[in-house]
Protein backbone atom coordinates (compact mmCIF):
# COMPACT_ATOMS: atom_id res chain seq x y z
CA UNK A 1 0.00 0.00 0.00
CA UNK A 2 1.41 3.41 -0.92
CA UNK A 3 1.69 6.08 1.79
CA UNK A 4 -1.29 8.33 2.51
CA UNK A 5 -0.91 11.63 0.59
CA UNK A 6 -0.51 14.60 2.90
CA UNK A 7 -2.07 17.45 0.94
CA UNK A 8 -5.13 19.22 2.40
CA UNK A 9 -8.60 18.93 0.89
CA UNK A 10 -8.44 22.35 -0.85
CA UNK A 11 -5.27 21.20 -2.66
CA UNK A 12 -7.08 18.06 -3.78
CA UNK A 13 -10.09 19.90 -5.11
CA UNK A 14 -8.01 22.39 -7.06
CA UNK A 15 -6.44 19.61 -9.11
CA UNK A 16 -8.24 18.71 -12.29
CA UNK A 17 -10.95 17.26 -12.40
CA UNK A 18 -11.94 18.58 -9.00
CA UNK A 19 -11.92 22.21 -10.17
CA UNK A 20 -15.72 22.13 -10.14
CA UNK A 21 -15.57 21.70 -6.36
CA UNK A 22 -13.74 25.00 -5.85
CA UNK A 23 -16.91 27.14 -5.42
CA UNK A 24 -18.09 24.77 -2.69
CA UNK A 25 -14.77 24.94 -0.88
CA UNK A 26 -14.76 28.75 -1.09
CA UNK A 27 -18.32 28.92 0.25
CA UNK A 28 -17.32 26.74 3.19
CA UNK A 29 -14.26 28.89 3.88
CA UNK A 30 -16.36 32.07 3.78
CA UNK A 31 -19.00 30.59 6.04
CA UNK A 32 -16.36 29.56 8.57
CA UNK A 33 -14.99 33.13 8.63
CA UNK A 34 -18.43 34.61 9.25
CA UNK A 35 -19.32 32.32 12.15
CA UNK A 36 -18.12 33.07 15.68
CA UNK A 37 -15.15 30.89 16.64
CA UNK A 38 -17.18 29.07 19.29
CA UNK A 39 -19.84 28.14 16.71
CA UNK A 40 -17.44 26.67 14.17
CA UNK A 41 -17.75 22.93 13.91
CA UNK A 42 -15.06 21.03 12.02
CA UNK A 43 -17.31 17.98 11.87
CA UNK A 44 -19.99 19.94 10.01
CA UNK A 45 -17.43 21.14 7.46
CA UNK A 46 -16.09 17.60 7.14
CA UNK A 47 -19.53 16.27 6.16
CA UNK A 48 -20.18 19.20 3.83
CA UNK A 49 -17.00 18.27 1.94
CA UNK A 50 -17.79 14.55 1.99
CA UNK A 51 -21.24 15.34 0.56
CA UNK A 52 -19.61 17.25 -2.30
CA UNK A 53 -17.24 14.33 -2.97
CA UNK A 54 -20.20 11.91 -3.07
CA UNK A 55 -22.02 14.14 -5.55
CA UNK A 56 -18.94 14.26 -7.83
CA UNK A 57 -17.92 10.57 -7.76
CA UNK A 58 -20.40 9.62 -10.54
CA UNK A 59 -18.42 11.79 -12.97
CA UNK A 60 -15.41 9.51 -12.53
CA UNK A 61 -16.97 6.05 -12.27
CA UNK A 62 -18.40 3.81 -14.97
CA UNK A 63 -21.04 1.26 -14.02
CA UNK A 64 -21.96 -1.83 -16.05
CA UNK A 65 -25.15 -1.56 -18.11
CA UNK A 66 -27.04 -3.85 -15.72
CA UNK A 67 -26.66 -1.29 -12.90
CA UNK A 68 -29.51 0.77 -14.41
CA UNK A 69 -33.02 -0.24 -15.48
CA UNK A 70 -32.84 2.05 -18.54
CA UNK A 71 -31.14 5.16 -19.95
CA UNK A 72 -33.18 7.54 -17.79
CA UNK A 73 -32.76 5.73 -14.46
CA UNK A 74 -31.27 8.18 -11.93
CA UNK A 75 -28.03 7.56 -10.07
CA UNK A 76 -29.14 6.66 -6.56
CA UNK A 77 -26.92 7.56 -3.63
CA UNK A 78 -27.97 5.37 -0.73
CA UNK A 79 -27.19 5.93 2.92
CA UNK A 80 -27.00 2.81 5.03
CA UNK A 81 -26.86 3.53 8.76
CA UNK A 82 -27.20 6.85 10.57
CA UNK A 83 -27.18 9.78 8.13
CA UNK A 84 -24.27 12.09 9.07
CA UNK A 85 -24.98 14.60 6.30
CA UNK A 86 -28.16 16.33 7.39
CA UNK A 87 -29.23 18.41 4.39
CA UNK A 88 -25.70 18.82 2.95
CA UNK A 89 -25.92 15.88 0.56
CA UNK A 90 -29.33 17.03 -0.69
CA UNK A 91 -27.83 20.49 -1.38
CA UNK A 92 -24.77 18.98 -3.09
CA UNK A 93 -26.86 17.00 -5.61
CA UNK A 94 -29.53 19.66 -6.18
CA UNK A 95 -29.92 20.20 -9.93
CA UNK A 96 -27.00 17.85 -10.73
CA UNK A 97 -27.12 15.36 -13.59
CA UNK A 98 -24.34 13.07 -14.81
CA UNK A 99 -24.60 11.86 -18.42
CA UNK A 100 -28.27 12.78 -18.43
CA UNK A 101 -29.00 10.95 -15.18
CA UNK A 102 -30.34 12.87 -12.20
CA UNK A 103 -28.90 12.19 -8.75
CA UNK A 104 -31.26 11.05 -6.00
CA UNK A 105 -30.82 10.10 -2.34
CA UNK A 106 -32.26 6.96 -0.77
CA UNK A 107 -32.29 5.95 2.88
CA UNK A 108 -31.56 2.23 3.15
CA UNK A 109 -32.68 -0.02 5.99
CA UNK A 110 -30.36 -2.88 5.08
CA UNK A 111 -27.89 -4.12 2.48
CA UNK A 112 -30.71 -5.57 0.37
CA UNK A 113 -32.23 -2.06 0.00
CA UNK A 114 -28.77 -0.64 -0.72
CA UNK A 115 -28.16 -3.12 -3.56
CA UNK A 116 -30.59 -1.11 -5.72
CA UNK A 117 -28.38 2.01 -5.47
CA UNK A 118 -25.37 2.88 -7.58
CA UNK A 119 -23.49 4.53 -4.67
CA UNK A 120 -23.89 3.59 -1.03
CA UNK A 121 -22.40 5.49 1.89
CA UNK A 122 -22.11 3.01 4.75
CA UNK A 123 -22.39 4.93 8.02
CA UNK A 124 -21.81 1.87 10.18
CA UNK A 125 -19.33 2.15 13.04
CA UNK A 126 -19.40 -1.47 14.20
CA UNK A 127 -16.73 -3.33 12.24
CA UNK A 128 -18.53 -6.71 12.24
CA UNK A 129 -21.79 -5.17 10.95
CA UNK A 130 -19.86 -3.14 8.38
CA UNK A 131 -18.05 -6.24 7.12
CA UNK A 132 -21.38 -8.07 6.87
CA UNK A 133 -22.98 -5.25 4.84
CA UNK A 134 -19.94 -4.97 2.54
CA UNK A 135 -19.97 -8.73 1.96
CA UNK A 136 -23.65 -8.54 0.96
CA UNK A 137 -22.85 -5.78 -1.57
CA UNK A 138 -19.50 -7.16 -2.80
CA UNK A 139 -20.67 -8.63 -6.11
CA UNK A 140 -23.24 -5.94 -6.88
CA UNK A 141 -22.48 -3.00 -9.21
CA UNK A 142 -22.43 -0.62 -6.25
CA UNK A 143 -19.79 1.98 -5.43
CA UNK A 144 -19.42 1.50 -1.67
CA UNK A 145 -18.10 4.52 0.24
CA UNK A 146 -17.38 4.81 3.94
CA UNK A 147 -15.22 6.31 6.62
CA UNK A 148 -14.36 3.43 8.95
CA UNK A 149 -10.57 3.20 9.37
CA UNK A 150 -10.56 -0.32 7.87
CA UNK A 151 -13.19 0.37 5.20
CA UNK A 152 -11.21 -0.60 2.09
CA UNK A 153 -9.57 -3.55 3.84
CA UNK A 154 -13.03 -4.87 4.73
CA UNK A 155 -14.07 -4.78 1.07
CA UNK A 156 -15.27 -1.20 0.50
CA UNK A 157 -14.38 0.59 -2.73
CA UNK A 158 -13.69 4.18 -1.57
CA UNK A 159 -12.75 5.11 1.97
CA UNK A 160 -12.64 8.60 3.40
CA UNK A 161 -9.63 8.75 5.70
CA UNK A 162 -9.22 11.65 8.10
CA UNK A 163 -5.51 12.13 8.67
CA UNK A 164 -3.77 15.19 10.08
CA UNK A 165 -7.12 17.04 9.97
CA UNK A 166 -7.42 16.43 6.21
CA UNK A 167 -9.68 14.19 4.16
CA UNK A 168 -7.88 11.65 1.99
CA UNK A 169 -9.29 9.00 -0.32
CA UNK A 170 -8.38 5.32 -0.38
CA UNK A 171 -9.54 3.22 -3.32
CA UNK A 172 -9.56 -0.57 -3.35
CA UNK A 173 -9.02 -1.69 -6.93
CA UNK A 174 -9.96 -5.28 -6.11
CA UNK A 175 -13.28 -4.19 -4.57
CA UNK A 176 -13.98 -2.00 -7.63
CA UNK A 177 -13.22 -4.90 -9.98
CA UNK A 178 -15.46 -7.25 -7.97
CA UNK A 179 -18.28 -4.68 -8.25
CA UNK A 180 -17.66 -4.38 -12.04
CA UNK A 181 -16.86 -0.67 -11.68
CA UNK A 182 -14.28 1.28 -13.63
CA UNK A 183 -12.72 4.10 -11.62
CA UNK A 184 -11.38 6.89 -13.83
CA UNK A 185 -7.67 7.68 -13.84
CA UNK A 186 -8.28 11.25 -12.63
CA UNK A 187 -9.95 10.01 -9.45
CA UNK A 188 -7.30 7.31 -8.99
CA UNK A 189 -4.57 9.94 -9.27
CA UNK A 190 -5.72 11.79 -6.15
CA UNK A 191 -6.23 8.69 -4.02
CA UNK A 192 -4.15 6.12 -2.21
CA UNK A 193 -4.64 2.84 -4.05
CA UNK A 194 -5.19 -0.21 -1.85
CA UNK A 195 -4.71 -3.52 -3.62
N, C-alpha and C positions, 0 to 999 in steps of 0.2 A: 504494500500500500504506500503510495507517495505521501509526503508530508502535507499537513493541512496548510493551504495558502494563508498568508497572514494579512492580506489587504482588507480594509474596512468595506462595509456594504456600499457606500457611495462610490468607491473606486471600482467595485464590481459593476454597478449599474451604469457607469459611464462608458465601459467598454462596449463595443458593438457586440451583440445586438441589443444590449440592455439600454441603449440611449433613450428608448421610449419610456423608461422608468424615471428618467431625470426629473420631469415635472412633479411626480409623486414624492420623490426624495426632497425636492426643494420645498414643497408644501409642508412636509413633515418638519423640516428644519425651521421654517418660518413659524409654524404652530408652536414648536418647542421654545422659541425665543419669546413668543407673546405670552406664554403661560407663566405664572409665578413659579419660582424654583421648587417650592414645596408641592406644587400640583403636577409637576412633570413626572411621568411614569414611563420608565424605560421599557417595561413589559408591554404597555400599550403600543409604543412605537415599534417594538419588535414584531407584534402581530399585524400591525399596519403594513410593514414591509413584507412579511411572509404572505399576506393576502395578495399583495401586488405580484410577488413571485408566482403564486398559484395561478393568478389570472394570465400570466405571460407564458407559463410552461407550454400550453398548447401550440404556441407558435414554433416550438422547437422539438416537437415530438410527432412522430407519425404512427398512427394506429393501423392495425390490419382492417381490411374492409368489414370483417364480421363484428367489429366493435360498435358499429352503427346500424340501425334498422334501415335507414335510407339516407339519401344525400342531404336531407334537411334536418336530420336528427341533431339536436343540440349537443354540445359537449357538456356533460354533467360532471360537476365537481361535488363529490360526496364528502360528508364529514361523518366519520364514525367515532363515537365517543363524545365527550363534552366539547362543545364548540368554544374555542378560545378567541374567535375572531369578532364576536359581536356583530356589528353592521359593517365592519371594514371589508370583508370579502364581498358582500353585496355591492358596496360602493366601487370596489376594484373591477368588478365584471360589468357594471352598469353600462349598457350600450355597446359592449364589446362583441365582436364576432371574429372568428378565425376561419378562414377559407369558407365563408358563407354560413358558418355554424354559430348560432348564438351560444353564450355560456349561461348555464343555470346552476343553481345550488340545490343539493338534496341532503336532507338529514337522514342518516342511515341508522337503523336499529341494530343491525348485525351485518356480518360479512356477506350473507346472501343478498341483502338489499344493496350493499356496496358493489357487488359484482355487476350491477347494471349501469354503473358510472364509468366514465373514462378516466377520471382522476379521483383518488380517494385520499383525503387527509386523515390519518389515523391518530386521533388524540387519545391514545390509550397509554397510561403510565405503567401499568402492571406488565412486566416483561413476558410472563407466561401467556397472558391474554393477548398481548400484541403478537407474539409468535404464532398463536393459534389463528388469529385473524389473517395474518400475512400468509400462512400456509393455505388457508381457504381461498385466498385471492391469487396465489402464486401462478397458476396456469391460465388465468383470465387476462384479457387485453386491458389491464387496468394499470395506470401509472400510480403506484402507491407512494405517498409522501408522508413523512413524519418527522418527529423531533426527538425521539428517544435516543439516548447515546449509542445504543447498539442497533439502531434501525436498519441500516443496510446489511449488517452482519446477520440479522434475523430474517432477511429476505426482502426487505423493502427496496424500492428502486431509487428514490431520492430522499436523502436525509438532510434536514436543516441541523447544522451543528453550531452551537453558540460557543465561540472560543475567543478569549481575550476581548469580550464585549462586542464581538462582531459575528455576523451570520455568514457561515460558509456552507457550501453545498457538497455533499458526498453523493456519488452516483454509483450504483452497483450495476455493472454491465451484464453480469450473469442473470440478475433479477429482471433486467430489461429484456434480455433475450428470451427468458422463460415466458415473459408476458407478451412476446411478439411485438415489442415496441422498438422503434428506431429513434434514438436520441441524437439530435443534430450536433454536428461538430462544434458549433458556436456555444451551445450550452455545456458540452463536455469540456470545452477549453477553460471555463471558469470554475470548474468543479474538481474535487479530488476524486479520482476514479478508484473504486474498490472492486477488486476482481474476486 
